[in-house]
Amino acid sequence: RRYQLRPGGVMQPYRKLTKHSVGLGKPDLDFDSKLSVLLEVSIVDLPMRRLRELPGDLDKFVIVDGLNEVSGEETTRKIVETLDQYVREAAPNVRVLVTDRMASRAVFEHKWEKATLNPLSTGEVRARVDERFGGGAFEKLNAQERTLLQRPFFLQRALDSSSPELGSAARALQSFFEDTLDIRAEPLDNLAEAAYVAYRDEQSASFDLEQFRQRVGAQIWSRLTEASVIKESSADSAQFDHQLQHDFLASRYVARDGWDAGAFDAITFQTNSYEPLSLILEQLPDTSRGEEFLRCVYDWNWGAAVFCIGESANASKSHHTPEIESAILCVSSEKLFDPIPGSRKHFTEQLSAFPPEIAEKYKSVVSLNELFDLANGVESSRTWFIAWRELFTRYGTPPMREDEIARILDQDPITGWTAANVIKRFTHTQSSLMEEDLRQLRAYFEARCGDGILDSTIRWRVVHALGSFDTPANASLLFHALDTDTYHWTRYGAARSLMEIAASTKEPGLRARIVAGLTDRLAALPPKILSQIARVANHRDAPPTWKDDLRPLLDAARKLEKRDPTRESWTPRLVQTLENICEQTPPQTTPLISR
């Protein structure tokens, strides 16, 4: 018999997994109970008892389809680590295949092999299109339409319609609802709002059947179910036939100015899938609105903004301005010089989705000077861009002025984060920030103690910037942020900066203090922060003594793993990372950001 394990599969509601995900992380929950949580949402009834009755020497193949269709990084991490434990227990007679929309996740950095599903070949698409619409029909399409048709969903959409000219993904999906289903204007807007509310409230692709039917009305509900666009997955729940249909409707609702972190979290399942954001960008009326939207996305998640620009750059018609593209890509491209290999790898992977002429332009930079040349090469008379470029290209002499440092407080996320990154450059040089400058930054942190999003973001920017300056006062503030800050991203940034200082400082005493402080806090830190500590421990500029310096941290992680083996959410990865580092001394290299 074939048993398929699928989070939120066809026969069970997605929200069931969301509700049970808390149970996956309970420290007193044994492994069988965790695996049972996943089995409960399988599309085939496979109880834990039946799984245990299967012969141990029987080869088993588990398919987990659509990891991006559950909400939140922690939920996906719990799923993968439960599967990982199952593989270790049942080896060598089990294989697991997980499908995911995201190009990369930190949880897959160890042990898992990655395979990419290629798009349909151009020849295959040409043959299908020409057979349906006549010889030469494929050649008449623009580059974006040809690329879009390499995705099976859109190829089928074209073959089922009267024309292969789909335009863009958003336009093709809109045409489906308007032309095929005859849902237009206000009814389509009502349907879009209902789709968004379902994502927001259920945090899954499955939703309450009766509530959704009441929101859209009996007539629209009948039209959707009769066309099999919505399918009932149980007595009280339903879902769209394809998640892209749900994504489009939710994005249509958010495109009407609902641009905030809450909406972005809802439609992307807390950054599990960026595609709804690119659908929003395609629906905006002009590049000016596209620029405004990308600012909001960048303030929420820089990687999502880069993804949207990449999707827009591949379109036949640009949905954003050249200024916002230059600003976001230039600031993000500085990650190519980051001493953390994981940061460099992540941005390089994102650039691979861009048209070659754009990707190579940024991938090929080997110094800040070359990156500055790219920014200076954009012709613009717009005031904001000229001011941004003047700030971005600051390096060397003269030292940063007080008003330049103060731009870290800017309400505009592009300017504020650019200031934070520029400040990090002014260290260990003749123009290094002085102690009074660092006091200024620490004062900003203390003054912005509110829970508002701008205050919280400014604290995050400050702790990010302080990671380049190895002073005891900075370390004290960073530990204070790690222990007490109410904004999880500030704590995340503080952990990274502490590890950066420990790895790069010339003061052994300060390094020992930071490692000891992190070691003492190890058991209390959440998985996301511990994952960041593991990531930054692999630091390009660490000293020859680094493997010995990290030994207390490794020993503490091993003890916790042995004492509490249920802490699957972080301990094995941290231990493995530290063991890999402690086995050899990181090579000394010259930083790439030389002028």
C-alpha positions in Angstrom: 0.0 0.0 0.0 1.1 3.6 -0.6 0.8 6.0 2.3 1.4 9.7 1.5 2.3 12.1 4.3 1.2 15.6 3.4 0.9 18.5 5.8 -2.6 19.8 5.2 -3.3 17.4 2.4 -6.5 17.1 0.4 -8.4 15.0 2.9 -7.6 17.0 6.0 -7.6 20.7 6.8 -4.3 22.6 6.8 -5.3 24.5 10.0 -5.2 21.1 11.8 -1.5 21.1 11.5 -1.2 24.8 12.5 -3.2 24.0 15.7 -1.1 21.0 16.4 2.2 22.6 15.7 2.5 23.9 19.2 2.4 20.3 20.4 5.4 19.4 18.2 7.6 21.7 20.3 6.5 20.6 23.7 9.6 19.5 25.7 7.8 16.6 27.3 6.4 15.2 24.1 8.1 12.0 23.0 9.0 11.3 19.4 6.1 9.0 18.7 3.7 11.7 19.7 5.4 14.2 17.4 5.2 11.9 14.4 1.6 11.1 15.3 0.8 14.8 14.9 2.0 14.7 11.3 0.3 11.4 10.5 -3.0 12.9 11.6 -3.0 15.2 8.6 -2.0 12.6 6.1 -4.3 12.3 3.1 -4.5 8.5 3.9 -5.5 7.2 7.2 -2.2 5.9 8.7 -2.3 5.9 12.5 0.9 5.5 14.5 0.0 2.0 15.5 -0.2 0.9 11.9 3.2 2.6 11.0 4.8 0.7 13.9 3.4 -2.6 12.7 5.1 -2.3 9.3 8.2 -4.6 9.1 11.4 -2.9 10.0 13.1 -4.1 6.9 10.4 -2.9 4.6 11.5 0.1 2.4 9.4 3.2 3.1 9.1 6.3 1.0 7.5 9.3 2.7 6.4 12.3 0.6 5.8 15.6 2.4 4.1 17.9 -0.2 4.0 21.7 0.1 6.1 22.7 3.1 5.4 26.3 2.2 1.7 25.7 2.8 2.1 25.8 6.6 2.6 29.0 8.5 5.7 30.1 10.2 9.4 29.2 10.3 9.1 27.3 13.6 6.3 25.1 12.3 8.3 24.1 9.2 11.4 23.5 11.4 9.5 21.2 13.7 8.1 19.2 10.8 11.5 18.8 9.2 13.3 17.9 12.4 10.6 15.3 13.3 11.1 13.8 9.9 14.8 13.9 10.4 14.5 12.0 13.6 12.3 9.4 11.9 14.9 8.9 9.2 17.6 8.4 11.8 15.5 5.9 13.7 14.3 3.9 10.7 17.5 4.0 8.6 18.4 2.5 6.2 14.9 1.5 5.2 13.2 4.9 4.8 13.5 7.8 2.4 11.8 11.2 2.7 11.0 13.7 -0.1 9.9 17.2 0.9 8.6 19.7 -1.6 8.9 23.4 -1.0 8.5 26.6 -2.9 11.3 28.4 -1.1 14.7 28.2 -2.8 16.5 27.6 0.5 15.9 27.3 4.2 18.4 27.2 7.1 16.7 24.0 8.4 17.9 22.1 5.3 21.5 23.3 5.5 22.7 20.0 7.0 22.0 16.4 6.0 19.5 17.1 3.3 20.2 16.9 -0.5 18.6 19.6 -2.6 17.0 19.0 -6.0 15.4 21.6 -8.2 12.4 20.9 -10.4 13.2 22.3 -13.8 10.6 24.2 -15.8 9.1 22.7 -18.9 11.4 22.8 -21.9 10.9 25.5 -24.5 10.5 22.8 -27.1 7.7 21.1 -25.2 5.8 24.4 -24.6 6.2 25.4 -28.2 4.8 22.1 -29.5 1.8 22.3 -27.1 1.0 25.9 -28.0 1.4 25.6 -31.7 -0.7 22.4 -31.7 -3.5 24.2 -29.9 -3.3 27.7 -31.6 -1.6 27.1 -34.9 2.0 27.1 -36.1 4.1 30.1 -35.1 1.8 31.0 -32.1 4.5 30.4 -29.6 7.0 32.7 -31.4 4.5 35.6 -31.3 4.6 35.6 -27.5 6.9 37.9 -25.6 9.7 36.7 -23.4 7.7 36.9 -20.1 4.8 34.9 -21.6 7.1 32.2 -22.9 8.7 31.9 -19.5 5.3 31.8 -17.8 4.1 29.0 -20.0 7.1 26.8 -18.8 5.1 26.4 -15.6 2.6 23.6 -16.0 -0.2 25.5 -14.2 0.0 28.4 -16.6 0.5 26.3 -19.7 -2.7 24.4 -18.8 -4.4 27.8 -18.2 -3.4 28.9 -21.7 -4.4 25.7 -23.4 -7.8 25.9 -21.8 -8.4 29.5 -22.9 -8.9 31.2 -26.2 -5.4 32.7 -26.4 -1.9 31.8 -25.2 -1.2 35.5 -24.5 -1.5 35.4 -20.7 0.5 38.6 -20.1 1.6 38.1 -16.5 0.8 35.7 -13.8 -1.5 38.2 -12.1 -3.3 39.0 -15.4 -3.7 35.3 -16.2 -5.3 34.6 -12.9 -7.5 37.6 -13.0 -8.7 36.6 -16.5 -9.5 33.2 -15.2 -11.9 34.6 -12.5 -13.3 37.3 -14.8 -13.6 35.6 -18.1 -13.9 31.9 -17.3 -15.9 32.1 -14.1 -17.6 35.5 -14.9 -16.8 36.9 -11.4 -16.0 40.6 -11.8 -16.0 44.0 -10.0 -17.6 44.0 -6.6 -18.2 40.2 -6.4 -14.5 39.6 -7.3 -13.4 42.1 -4.6 -15.6 40.4 -2.0 -14.1 37.1 -3.0 -10.6 38.6 -2.7 -11.4 39.8 0.8 -12.7 36.5 1.8 -9.6 34.8 0.5 -7.4 37.2 2.5 -9.4 36.7 5.7 -9.1 33.0 5.3 -5.3 33.2 5.1 -5.1 35.7 8.0 -7.4 33.8 10.4 -6.6 30.2 9.5 -2.9 30.7 8.7 -3.3 27.9 6.1 -4.6 27.2 2.7 -7.6 25.3 4.2 -10.4 27.4 5.6 -13.8 27.1 7.3 -16.3 26.2 4.7 -19.4 27.8 6.1 -17.7 31.1 7.0 -16.2 31.4 3.5 -19.6 30.6 1.9 -21.3 33.3 3.9 -18.7 35.9 3.0 -18.9 35.3 -0.8 -22.6 34.5 -1.0 -24.4 31.4 -2.2 -24.2 32.3 -5.9 -20.4 32.8 -6.1 -19.9 29.8 -3.9 -21.9 27.6 -6.2 -20.0 28.9 -9.2 -16.6 28.1 -7.6 -17.6 24.6 -6.4 -19.3 23.6 -9.6 -16.1 24.6 -11.6 -14.1 22.6 -9.0 -12.1 25.8 -8.2 -12.9 25.2 -4.5 -13.1 21.7 -3.2 -14.4 20.5 0.1 -11.6 18.7 2.0 -13.8 17.6 4.9 -17.3 18.1 6.3 -16.4 21.6 7.6 -13.4 22.8 5.6 -12.4 23.5 2.0 -9.5 24.8 -0.1 -8.8 26.1 -3.6 -7.9 23.6 -6.3 -4.5 25.4 -6.6 -2.8 27.6 -4.1 -1.9 30.2 -6.8 -5.6 30.9 -7.2 -5.9 31.6 -3.4 -2.6 33.6 -3.6 -3.9 35.8 -6.3 -7.2 36.6 -4.6 -5.5 37.5 -1.3 -2.9 39.6 -3.1 -5.7 41.5 -5.0 -7.1 42.5 -1.6 -3.8 43.5 -0.1 -2.9 45.4 -3.3 -5.5 48.0 -2.4 -3.2 49.7 0.1 -3.2 47.0 2.9 0.6 47.2 3.0 1.8 46.3 6.4 3.7 43.6 8.2 0.5 41.9 9.4 -0.8 41.6 5.8 2.6 40.4 4.5 2.8 37.8 7.2 -0.7 36.5 6.4 -0.4 36.1 2.7 3.2 34.6 2.8 2.5 32.3 5.7 5.1 34.3 7.7 7.7 34.3 4.9 7.1 30.7 3.7 6.2 31.9 0.2 7.0 35.2 -1.4 5.0 34.7 -4.6 1.8 36.5 -3.4 4.0 39.7 -3.0 5.1 39.6 -6.6 1.5 39.2 -7.6 0.7 42.4 -5.8 3.5 44.2 -7.6 2.1 43.1 -11.0 -1.3 44.6 -10.1 -0.1 48.1 -9.2 -1.0 50.8 -11.7 2.5 52.3 -12.3 6.2 52.1 -11.3 5.7 54.9 -8.8 3.3 52.8 -6.8 5.6 49.8 -7.3 8.5 51.8 -5.7 6.3 52.7 -2.7 5.3 49.0 -2.3 8.8 47.8 -2.5 9.8 50.2 0.3 7.1 48.6 2.5 8.2 45.1 1.7 11.9 46.0 2.3 11.0 47.3 5.7 9.4 43.9 6.5 11.9 41.6 4.8 14.8 42.5 2.5 14.9 39.1 0.9 11.2 39.4 -0.1 11.9 42.8 -1.7 14.8 41.3 -3.7 12.6 38.4 -4.8 9.9 40.9 -6.0 12.5 42.9 -8.0 13.7 39.8 -9.6 10.2 38.8 -10.7 9.6 42.3 -12.0 12.9 42.3 -13.8 12.0 39.2 -15.7 8.7 40.7 -16.9 8.2 42.3 -20.3 7.0 45.5 -18.5 8.8 46.8 -15.4 6.7 47.3 -12.3 9.2 49.4 -10.4 11.6 52.3 -10.9 15.3 52.0 -11.7 16.1 54.0 -8.5 14.4 51.6 -6.1 16.0 48.6 -7.9 19.5 50.2 -7.6 19.0 51.1 -3.9 17.7 47.8 -2.8 20.1 45.7 -4.8 23.2 47.8 -3.9 22.5 47.7 -0.2 21.7 43.9 -0.5 24.8 43.3 -2.6 27.1 44.3 0.3 26.2 40.9 1.7 28.6 39.6 -1.0 31.4 40.9 1.2 29.8 39.5 4.4 32.2 37.5 6.6 29.4 34.9 7.1 29.3 32.4 4.3 25.6 31.7 4.8 24.8 35.4 4.1 26.8 35.5 0.9 25.2 32.2 -0.3 21.7 33.4 0.4 22.0 36.6 -1.7 23.9 34.8 -4.5 21.0 32.3 -4.7 18.6 35.1 -5.0 20.5 36.8 -7.8 20.4 33.6 -9.8 16.7 34.2 -10.4 17.4 37.6 -12.1 18.0 38.1 -15.8 21.7 37.3 -16.6 22.6 40.9 -17.5 21.4 42.0 -14.0 22.7 39.1 -12.0 26.2 39.1 -13.4 26.5 42.9 -12.9 26.1 42.5 -9.2 27.7 39.1 -8.8 30.9 40.3 -10.4 31.6 43.2 -8.0 34.8 42.5 -5.9 35.0 45.8 -3.9 32.9 48.6 -2.5 34.3 50.9 -5.1 32.8 48.7 -7.9 29.5 48.6 -6.0 29.6 52.4 -5.7 30.1 52.6 -9.5 26.9 50.7 -10.0 25.0 53.1 -7.9 26.6 56.1 -9.6 25.8 54.7 -13.0 22.0 55.2 -12.5 21.0 58.5 -14.0 18.4 60.2 -11.8 17.4 63.7 -10.7 15.1 62.5 -7.9 16.0 64.1 -4.6 15.6 61.0 -2.5 17.8 58.9 -4.7 20.6 61.5 -4.8 20.5 61.8 -1.0 20.5 58.0 -0.6 23.4 57.6 -3.1 25.5 60.2 -1.2 25.0 58.2 2.0 25.5 54.8 0.4 28.9 55.7 -1.2 30.4 57.0 2.1 33.6 55.2 3.1 37.1 56.1 4.1 37.7 59.8 4.8 36.3 62.0 6.1 34.8 60.4 9.2 31.0 60.1 9.4 29.3 63.2 10.6 26.8 63.2 13.5 24.0 64.0 11.1 25.0 61.0 8.9 24.9 58.7 11.8 21.5 60.1 12.8 20.0 58.9 9.5 19.8 55.4 11.2 16.7 56.9 12.7 15.1 57.7 9.3 11.5 56.6 8.9 12.3 55.5 5.3 13.6 51.9 5.6 15.9 52.2 2.7 17.7 55.2 4.2 17.6 53.8 7.8 19.1 50.4 6.9 21.6 52.0 4.5 22.9 54.1 7.4 23.2 51.1 9.6 25.2 49.2 7.0 27.4 52.3 6.2 28.2 52.7 9.9 29.5 49.1 10.0 32.1 50.0 7.4 33.7 52.7 9.6 35.7 50.4 11.8 39.4 49.5 12.1 40.3 52.3 9.7 41.8 55.8 10.0 38.2 57.1 10.0 36.8 54.6 12.5 33.9 55.8 14.6 35.0 57.3 17.9 33.7 56.4 21.3 31.5 59.5 21.3 29.9 58.2 18.0 29.2 54.8 19.6 27.7 56.5 22.6 25.4 58.4 20.2 24.2 55.0 18.8 23.7 53.5 22.2 21.7 56.6 23.2 19.5 56.0 20.2 18.8 52.5 21.4 17.9 53.6 24.9 15.7 56.5 23.7 13.7 54.3 21.3 12.2 52.0 24.0 8.7 52.0 22.7 6.9 49.0 21.2 5.9 50.8 18.0 7.3 49.3 14.8 9.6 52.2 14.0 11.1 52.2 17.5 11.6 48.5 17.4 13.2 48.6 13.9 15.6 51.4 15.0 16.7 49.3 17.9 17.3 46.4 15.4 19.3 48.8 13.2 21.5 50.0 16.1 22.4 46.5 17.4 23.2 45.5 13.8 25.6 48.5 13.4 27.3 47.9 16.8 28.4 44.5 15.7 31.4 46.0 14.0 32.8 47.7 17.0 34.4 45.6 19.7 34.0 47.6 22.8 32.9 46.3 26.3 30.2 48.9 26.4 28.8 47.7 23.1 28.9 44.1 24.3 27.0 45.1 27.4 24.2 46.8 25.4 24.0 43.8 23.1 23.6 41.4 26.0 21.0 43.7 27.5 19.1 43.7 24.1 19.4 39.9 23.9 18.0 39.5 27.4 15.2 42.1 27.6 14.1 43.5 24.2 10.5 42.9 23.3 11.2 42.8 19.6 12.4 39.4 18.4 14.3 40.8 15.5 16.3 43.1 17.8 17.3 40.0 19.9 18.1 38.2 16.7 20.4 41.1 15.6 22.0 41.3 19.0 22.9 37.6 18.9 24.5 38.0 15.5 26.5 41.2 16.6 27.8 39.5 19.7 29.1 36.6 17.7 30.6 39.0 15.1 32.4 40.9 17.9 33.7 37.6 19.4 35.0 36.3 16.1 36.7 39.6 15.0 38.0 41.2 18.1 41.7 41.4 18.9 40.9 41.3 22.6 40.9 37.7 24.0 39.3 38.9 27.2 36.3 40.4 25.4 36.0 37.3 23.2 36.0 35.0 26.3 33.4 37.2 28.0 31.0 37.0 25.0 31.4 33.3 24.6 30.8 32.8 28.3 27.8 35.0 28.3 26.2 33.1 25.4 27.1 29.8 27.0 25.3 30.8 30.2 22.2 31.8 28.3 22.2 28.8 25.9 19.3 26.9 27.5 17.0 29.9 27.6 17.5 31.2 24.0 14.8 30.4 21.4 15.6 28.2 18.3 15.8 31.1 15.8 18.4 32.9 17.8 20.4 29.8 18.5 20.3 29.0 14.8 21.8 32.5 14.1 24.6 31.8 16.6 25.4 28.6 14.8 25.4 30.5 11.4 27.6 33.3 12.6 30.1 31.0 14.3 31.3 30.1 10.8 33.1 33.5 10.5 35.6 34.2 7.8 37.8 36.5 10.0 37.9 34.4 13.1 41.4 34.0 14.7 43.4 30.8 14.8 42.3 30.3 18.4 38.6 30.3 17.4 38.2 26.5 17.7 39.4 26.6 21.3 37.5 29.8 22.1 34.2 28.1 21.1 34.9 24.9 23.1 32.9 26.0 26.2 29.9 26.8 23.9 30.2 23.4 22.3 30.5 21.6 25.6 27.4 23.3 26.9 25.4 22.4 23.8 26.5 18.8 24.1 25.5 18.6 27.7 22.1 20.0 27.0 21.6 17.7 24.1 22.5 14.7 26.3 20.4 15.9 29.2 17.4 16.9 27.2 17.2 15.0 23.8 13.7 16.4 23.1 15.3 19.8 22.2 15.3 18.7 18.6 14.5 22.3 17.4 18.1 23.5 17.7 20.6 21.4 19.6 21.8 18.9 16.9 22.4 21.7 14.4 24.2 23.9 16.9 26.4 21.0 18.0 27.2 19.9 14.5 28.1 23.4 13.4 30.4 24.0 16.4 32.0 20.5 16.0 32.7 21.3 12.3 34.4 24.6 13.3 36.3 23.1 16.2 37.8 20.5 14.0 39.8 23.0 12.0 41.0 26.6 12.2 39.1 28.9 9.8 41.4 30.3 7.1 42.5 33.9 7.4 41.5 35.9 4.4 41.6 39.6 3.4 38.2 41.3 3.6 36.7 42.0 0.2 35.4 45.5 1.1 38.7 47.2 0.4 38.4 50.5 -1.3 
